[in-house]
Amino acid sequence: MITQPQIKKILENYNKNDLTIGTLGGHSALDICRGAKKLGFNTVVVAQKGREKTYSEHYFYKNGKGCVDNVIMVDKFADVVKKDVQEKLRSMNTIFIHNRYFWVYCNFREIEDRFLVPIFGTRSMVKLEERNIPKNQYYLLEKAGIKIPKIFKKPNEINRLCIVKVAEAQRGYERAFFFANSFNDYKKKSEELLAKKIITKKDLQSAVIEEFIVGAQVNFNYFYSVVDNRLELMGTDTRRQTNIDGLLRLPAPEQLEVLKFVKPKLIETGHIAVTMKESLLEKTFDIGEKFVAITRKEHRPGIIGPFALQGAVTAEEGREDIVIFDVSMRIPGSPGTMFTPYSAYLHMEPISYGERIAMEIKKAADSDMLDFICT
């Protein structure tokens, strides 16, 4: 495990007046680069060959336009942990912003043990997003006193509509989730997916069977500032998913016909900015503060910077409540959060995640606190 003294030593050797903000080429890289560039930082993207043009051409900085200053090309994303890539990043005084791509395409242990580049955020926490490891996101949510769906330990316990959260066989990071309202329904649908090799027995055995929450789905996107010791609500959004979004656009009779030939999939393809009524804001901040507190207790130094609690607003017994069923312990994937009003209520103008991260790094550098926000 890379230690905090090692990271602190690297940061002490950095030129604080010539810092670079870097990330992996996907997910939220452009949002990160735009924010960094706006605050005067250099930017670098580690891009995979065949997927580099977004960064090396379309948004590469030239003639006063674009937000990507440098591109480091690798054969595959996992090569970011190679010694020569790390040396390039450190030579540029890089602070690395981890995103979903970083953790999906690289090995958790390699990032924790071998990636000797300062990461903005808590590198040891992101693996807790995975549902098949001890003391994961469900454990933290329960310990924090945040409401979550009922989890069924065995398929034969299913007595209501559930979503079975199982990974795809081909792309383990993608979802082959399916719905079931009874044990027989679970058996029928899982056997069909197994027969088509969409999922594996091993993945099915480790899948989470979660009560399906009927409510307005909302992702609550936060930023915890270590420098200011303050929780901020960056914005709220909801997911666009294929092919479920297309199915839901059809009238009910046509949905039933299509479902004879097409099975629903919940593969994330984008986000839509949404707003909440103000009466929900106190509950939103309350669950965010509870989550920050439990991470600081269970995983020091706790959450740093961006994170999201993803769930639904339900109407129960004449009142609204928030139920959380997913956690992102790094920058969420939606650059559209800035188009909701919540960051502007605090900063007097809309602030993107990339810009807010850059603001925190700049303030930490000026206050000699980089080792407080980087791990």
Stockholm file with secondary structure:
# STOCKHOLM 1.0

chainA/1-375         MITQPQIKKILENYNKNDLTIGTLGGHSALDICRGAKKLGFNTVVVAQKGREKTYSEHYFYKNGKGCVDNVIMVDKFADVVKKDVQEKLRSMNTIFIHNRYFWVYCNFREIEDRFLVPIFGTRSMVKLEERNIPKNQYYLLEKAGIKIPKIFKKPNEINRLCIVKVAEAQRGYERAFFFANSFNDYKKKSEELLAKKIITKKDLQSAVIEEFIVGAQVNFNYFYSVVDNRLELMGTDTRRQTNIDGLLRLPAPEQLEVLKFVKPKLIETGHIAVTMKESLLEKTFDIGEKFVAITRKEHRPGIIGPFALQGAVTAEEGREDIVIFDVSMRIPGSPGTMFTPYSAYLHMEPISYGERIAMEIKKAADSDMLDFICT
#=GR chainA/1-375 SS CCCHHHHHHHHHHSCTTSCEEEEESSTTHHHHHHHHHHTTCEEEEEEETTSCHIIIIITBCBTTBCSBCEEEEESSGGGGGSHHHHHHHHHTTEEEECCHHHHHHSCHHHHHHTCCSCEESCTTTGGGGSTTSTTCHHHHHHHHTCCCCCEESSGGGCCSCEEEECBCSSCTTSBCCEEESSHHHHHHHHHHHHHTTSSCHHHHHTCEEEECCCSEEEEEEEEEETTTTEEEEEEEEEEEEEEHHHHHTSCHHHHHHHTTTCCCCEEEEEEEECCCCGGGHHHHHHHHHHHHHHHHHHSTTCCCEEEEEEEEEEEETTEEEEEEEEEESSCCSCGGGGGSSHHHHHHSSCCCHHHHHHHHHHHHHHTTCHHHHBC
#=GC SS_cons         CCCHHHHHHHHHHSCTTSCEEEEESSTTHHHHHHHHHHTTCEEEEEEETTSCHIIIIITBCBTTBCSBCEEEEESSGGGGGSHHHHHHHHHTTEEEECCHHHHHHSCHHHHHHTCCSCEESCTTTGGGGSTTSTTCHHHHHHHHTCCCCCEESSGGGCCSCEEEECBCSSCTTSBCCEEESSHHHHHHHHHHHHHTTSSCHHHHHTCEEEECCCSEEEEEEEEEETTTTEEEEEEEEEEEEEEHHHHHTSCHHHHHHHTTTCCCCEEEEEEEECCCCGGGHHHHHHHHHHHHHHHHHHSTTCCCEEEEEEEEEEEETTEEEEEEEEEESSCCSCGGGGGSSHHHHHHSSCCCHHHHHHHHHHHHHHTTCHHHHBC
//
